[in-house]
Amino acid sequence: MARVREVTPDMAPPEVKEIFDAQVESYGFVLNTAKVYANCPPILRAMGQMAAAIDKSGLIDAGLKNLVNLRVAQINGCPF
């Protein structure tokens, strides 16, 4: 059983619902990490800003980023 309750889209407050809606538009679903971070909306927003800053920095080549995502998914037994 999970120790931290996930916030589902139907129970999310309006500020979190906006972020969830953006994720559904981008990915087709709400990321599991976002459901956990949504317990503290400031952390959810900050994590999104950090991810965006890493993407915009250009320090990680797009092709390498995709390979890293694929390998992490394989290691964790997740479909990618």
FIBADREN-961910 format. One record per residue: residue number from 1; residue in three letters; x, y, z of N, C-alpha, C in turn. Coordinates in Angstrom, 3 decimals, padded with zeros to 6 digits, m for minus. Each point is the difference from the previous one (the first is absolute). Example, Ala and Ser with C-alpha at 12.3 -4.5 7.8 and 13.67 -1.06 7.14 Angstrom:
+-----+--------+----------+----------+----------+----------+----------+----------+----------+----------+----------+
| num | residu |      n.X |      n.Y |      n.Z |     ca.X |     ca.Y |     ca.Z |      c.X |      c.Y |      c.Z |
+-----+--------+----------+----------+----------+----------+----------+----------+----------+----------+----------+
|   1 |    ALA |  013.190 | m005.690 |  007.800 | m000.890 |  001.190 |  000.000 |  000.900 |  001.200 |  000.000 |
|   2 |    SER | m000.350 |  001.050 | m000.720 |  000.820 |  001.190 |  000.060 | m000.770 |  001.090 |  000.730 |
+-----+--------+----------+----------+----------+----------+----------+----------+----------+----------+----------+
end
This chain:
+-----+--------+----------+----------+----------+----------+----------+----------+----------+----------+----------+
| num | residu |      n.X |      n.Y |      n.Z |     ca.X |     ca.Y |     ca.Z |      c.X |      c.Y |      c.Z |
+-----+--------+----------+----------+----------+----------+----------+----------+----------+----------+----------+
|   1 |    MET |  000.841 | m001.175 |  000.000 | m000.841 |  001.175 |  000.000 |  000.892 |  001.247 |  000.000 |
|   2 |    ALA | m000.381 |  000.980 | m000.781 |  000.769 |  001.229 | m000.102 | m000.016 |  000.763 |  001.322 |
|   3 |    ARG |  001.126 |  000.606 |  000.326 |  000.081 |  000.793 |  001.231 | m000.460 |  001.431 | m000.229 |
|   4 |    VAL |  000.159 |  000.479 | m001.248 | m000.422 |  001.354 | m000.330 | m001.192 | m000.093 | m000.940 |
|   5 |    ARG | m001.077 |  000.615 |  000.381 | m001.222 | m000.034 | m000.787 |  000.193 |  000.806 | m001.282 |
|   6 |    GLU | m000.433 | m000.551 | m001.115 |  000.019 |  000.725 | m001.266 | m001.233 |  000.896 | m000.090 |
|   7 |    VAL |  000.176 |  001.171 | m000.601 | m001.125 |  000.889 | m000.269 | m000.516 | m000.351 | m001.386 |
|   8 |    THR | m001.245 | m000.387 | m000.097 | m000.578 | m000.349 | m001.293 | m000.577 |  001.250 | m000.663 |
|   9 |    PRO | m000.113 | m000.008 | m001.326 | m000.528 |  001.177 | m000.688 | m001.383 |  000.438 |  000.497 |
|  10 |    ASP | m000.838 | m000.945 |  000.403 | m001.343 |  000.376 |  000.445 | m000.011 |  000.661 |  001.382 |
|  11 |    MET |  001.051 | m000.203 |  000.801 |  000.049 |  000.610 |  001.326 |  000.991 |  001.163 |  000.083 |
|  12 |    ALA |  000.629 |  000.331 | m001.121 |  001.023 |  001.045 | m000.016 | m000.609 |  001.391 |  000.129 |
|  13 |    PRO |  000.653 |  000.873 |  000.785 | m000.464 |  001.383 |  000.064 |  000.257 |  000.687 | m001.343 |
|  14 |    PRO | m000.644 |  001.136 | m000.254 |  000.109 |  000.658 | m001.310 |  001.435 |  000.254 | m000.470 |
|  15 |    GLU |  000.890 |  000.438 |  000.905 |  001.381 |  000.287 | m000.406 |  000.730 | m001.267 | m000.452 |
|  16 |    VAL | m000.308 | m001.123 |  000.608 |  000.609 | m001.277 | m000.378 | m000.671 | m000.540 | m001.260 |
|  17 |    LYS | m001.296 |  000.196 | m000.101 | m000.748 | m000.469 | m001.172 |  000.573 |  000.601 | m001.281 |
|  18 |    GLU |  000.401 |  001.269 |  000.033 |  000.605 |  000.634 | m001.179 |  001.267 | m000.732 | m000.427 |
|  19 |    ILE |  000.829 | m000.357 |  000.963 |  001.244 | m000.724 | m000.297 | m000.319 | m001.387 | m000.523 |
|  20 |    PHE | m000.955 | m000.681 |  000.631 | m000.409 | m001.324 | m000.470 | m000.522 |  000.068 | m001.434 |
|  21 |    ASP | m000.825 |  001.009 | m000.292 | m000.544 |  000.152 | m001.354 |  001.109 |  000.203 | m001.021 |
|  22 |    ALA |  001.021 |  000.777 |  000.365 |  001.134 |  000.224 | m000.905 |  000.763 | m001.299 | m000.245 |
|  23 |    GLN |  000.138 | m000.820 |  001.032 |  000.681 | m001.280 | m000.178 | m000.805 | m000.938 | m000.885 |
|  24 |    VAL | m001.300 | m000.017 |  000.177 | m000.843 | m000.842 | m000.856 |  000.129 |  000.449 | m001.453 |
|  25 |    GLU |  000.061 |  001.308 | m000.225 |  000.153 |  000.520 | m001.356 |  001.359 | m000.387 | m000.587 |
|  26 |    SER |  001.043 |  000.027 |  000.825 |  001.352 | m000.306 | m000.476 |  000.269 | m001.494 | m000.127 |
|  27 |    TYR | m000.410 | m000.765 |  001.007 |  000.384 | m001.414 |  000.082 | m001.158 | m000.973 | m000.199 |
|  28 |    GLY | m001.223 |  000.495 |  000.108 | m001.153 | m000.877 | m000.120 | m000.487 | m000.528 |  001.341 |
|  29 |    PHE |  000.720 |  000.327 |  001.065 | m000.364 | m000.449 |  001.345 |  000.733 |  000.873 |  001.012 |
|  30 |    VAL | m000.378 | m000.128 |  001.270 |  000.670 |  000.730 |  001.078 |  001.141 | m000.875 |  000.513 |
|  31 |    LEU |  001.189 |  000.570 |  000.078 |  001.161 | m000.750 |  000.475 | m000.183 | m000.401 |  001.461 |
|  32 |    ASN |  000.453 | m001.209 |  000.350 | m000.155 | m000.480 |  001.378 |  000.715 |  000.906 |  000.987 |
|  33 |    THR |  001.182 |  000.508 | m000.372 |  000.721 |  000.883 |  000.915 | m000.801 |  001.269 |  000.275 |
|  34 |    ALA | m000.700 |  000.498 | m001.002 | m000.814 |  001.204 |  000.188 | m001.129 | m000.277 |  000.987 |
|  35 |    LYS | m000.553 | m001.197 | m000.036 | m001.077 | m000.340 |  000.927 |  000.490 |  000.007 |  001.446 |
|  36 |    VAL |  001.275 | m000.351 |  000.195 |  000.571 |  000.021 |  001.351 |  000.370 |  001.428 |  000.388 |
|  37 |    TYR |  000.701 |  000.708 | m000.901 |  000.397 |  001.384 |  000.290 | m001.215 |  000.900 |  000.204 |
|  38 |    ALA | m001.139 | m000.367 | m000.549 | m001.209 |  000.820 |  000.115 | m000.485 |  000.125 |  001.435 |
|  39 |    ASN |  000.504 | m000.828 |  000.895 | m000.331 |  000.150 |  001.418 |  000.506 |  001.335 |  000.535 |
|  40 |    CYS |  001.003 |  000.568 | m000.682 |  000.540 |  001.307 |  000.365 |  000.152 |  000.803 | m001.298 |
|  41 |    PRO | m001.031 |  000.749 | m000.398 |  000.032 |  000.709 | m001.284 |  001.253 |  000.836 | m000.258 |
|  42 |    PRO |  000.595 |  000.677 |  001.006 |  001.233 |  000.738 | m000.304 |  001.138 | m000.917 | m000.469 |
|  43 |    ILE |  000.080 | m001.191 |  000.562 |  001.029 | m000.949 | m000.434 | m000.317 | m000.492 | m001.407 |
|  44 |    LEU | m001.263 | m000.272 | m000.283 | m000.402 | m000.429 | m001.342 |  000.406 |  001.051 | m001.032 |
|  45 |    ARG | m000.278 |  001.266 |  000.273 |  000.369 |  001.078 | m000.924 |  001.516 |  000.100 | m000.146 |
|  46 |    ALA |  000.720 | m000.086 |  001.120 |  001.461 |  000.115 | m000.030 |  000.636 | m001.145 | m000.787 |
|  47 |    MET | m000.512 | m001.203 |  000.136 |  000.549 | m001.137 | m000.742 | m000.245 |  000.172 | m001.501 |
|  48 |    GLY | m001.162 |  000.533 | m000.346 | m000.284 |  000.274 | m001.407 |  000.934 |  001.058 | m000.563 |
|  49 |    GLN |  000.275 |  001.035 |  000.794 |  000.908 |  001.059 | m000.433 |  001.426 | m000.532 | m000.140 |
|  50 |    MET |  000.405 | m000.871 |  000.918 |  001.336 | m000.575 | m000.093 |  000.140 | m000.854 | m001.253 |
|  51 |    ALA | m000.987 | m000.830 | m000.283 |  000.042 | m000.840 | m001.198 |  000.045 |  000.851 | m001.260 |
|  52 |    ALA | m000.777 |  001.078 | m000.021 | m000.001 |  000.898 | m001.155 |  001.352 |  000.678 | m000.156 |
|  53 |    ALA |  000.622 |  000.398 |  001.100 |  001.312 |  000.661 | m000.057 |  001.064 | m000.955 | m000.524 |
|  54 |    ILE | m000.060 | m001.252 |  000.420 |  000.958 | m000.994 | m000.496 | m000.186 | m000.189 | m001.496 |
|  55 |    ASP | m001.252 | m000.109 | m000.446 | m000.274 | m000.157 | m001.435 |  000.502 |  001.192 | m000.802 |
|  56 |    LYS | m000.239 |  001.213 |  000.510 |  000.362 |  001.217 | m000.725 |  001.497 |  000.303 |  000.049 |
|  57 |    SER |  000.718 | m000.607 |  000.948 |  001.421 |  000.306 |  000.164 |  000.820 | m000.425 | m001.210 |
|  58 |    GLY | m000.465 | m001.041 | m000.695 |  000.749 | m000.497 | m001.143 |  001.226 | m000.812 |  000.391 |
|  59 |    LEU |  000.172 | m000.259 |  001.282 |  001.167 | m000.747 |  000.458 | m000.109 | m001.492 | m000.278 |
|  60 |    ILE | m001.215 | m000.471 | m000.174 | m000.209 | m001.420 | m000.293 | m000.533 | m000.113 | m001.413 |
|  61 |    ASP |  000.760 | m000.659 | m000.856 | m000.398 | m000.208 | m001.388 | m001.330 | m000.756 | m000.044 |
|  62 |    ALA | m000.889 |  000.419 | m000.886 | m001.339 | m000.598 | m000.085 |  000.071 | m001.508 | m000.253 |
|  63 |    GLY |  000.900 | m000.421 | m000.870 |  000.138 | m001.434 | m000.274 |  000.463 | m000.769 |  001.223 |
|  64 |    LEU |  000.935 |  000.579 |  000.739 |  000.491 | m000.649 |  001.213 | m001.109 | m000.057 |  001.049 |
|  65 |    LYS | m000.772 |  001.059 |  000.101 | m001.095 |  000.026 |  000.966 | m000.987 | m001.135 | m000.276 |
|  66 |    ASN | m000.333 | m000.207 | m001.271 | m000.916 | m001.084 | m000.358 |  000.589 | m001.360 |  000.343 |
|  67 |    LEU |  001.305 | m000.177 | m000.235 |  000.646 | m001.272 |  000.339 |  000.009 | m000.227 |  001.512 |
|  68 |    VAL |  000.249 |  001.044 |  000.748 | m000.019 | m000.113 |  001.465 | m001.402 | m000.373 |  000.478 |
|  69 |    ASN | m001.018 |  000.665 | m000.542 | m001.382 | m000.330 |  000.381 | m000.332 | m001.446 | m000.320 |
|  70 |    LEU |  000.425 | m000.460 | m001.164 | m000.255 | m001.384 | m000.396 |  000.695 | m000.973 |  000.943 |
|  71 |    ARG |  001.265 |  000.276 |  000.305 |  000.753 | m000.914 |  000.865 | m000.577 | m000.027 |  001.418 |
|  72 |    VAL | m000.376 |  001.126 |  000.523 | m000.600 |  000.050 |  001.342 | m001.306 | m000.797 |  000.013 |
|  73 |    ALA | m000.787 |  000.142 | m001.049 | m001.251 | m000.761 | m000.100 |  000.289 | m001.511 | m000.029 |
|  74 |    GLN |  001.029 | m000.393 | m000.769 |  000.366 | m001.432 | m000.053 |  000.431 | m000.514 |  001.352 |
|  75 |    ILE |  000.844 |  000.766 |  000.678 |  000.492 | m000.416 |  001.313 | m001.155 | m000.183 |  000.979 |
|  76 |    ASN | m000.996 |  000.873 | m000.095 | m001.142 | m000.051 |  000.909 | m001.121 | m000.902 | m000.486 |
|  77 |    GLY |  000.164 | m000.603 | m001.162 | m001.025 | m000.889 | m000.528 | m001.261 |  000.723 | m000.430 |
|  78 |    CYS |  000.160 |  001.242 | m000.449 | m001.147 |  000.803 | m000.423 | m000.056 |  000.093 | m001.521 |
|  79 |    PRO | m001.192 |  000.004 | m000.566 | m000.094 |  000.203 | m001.447 |  000.393 |  001.430 | m000.344 |
|  80 |    PHE |  000.617 |  000.164 | m001.144 |  000.410 |  001.346 | m000.424 | m000.353 |  000.174 | m001.456 |
+-----+--------+----------+----------+----------+----------+----------+----------+----------+----------+----------+
end
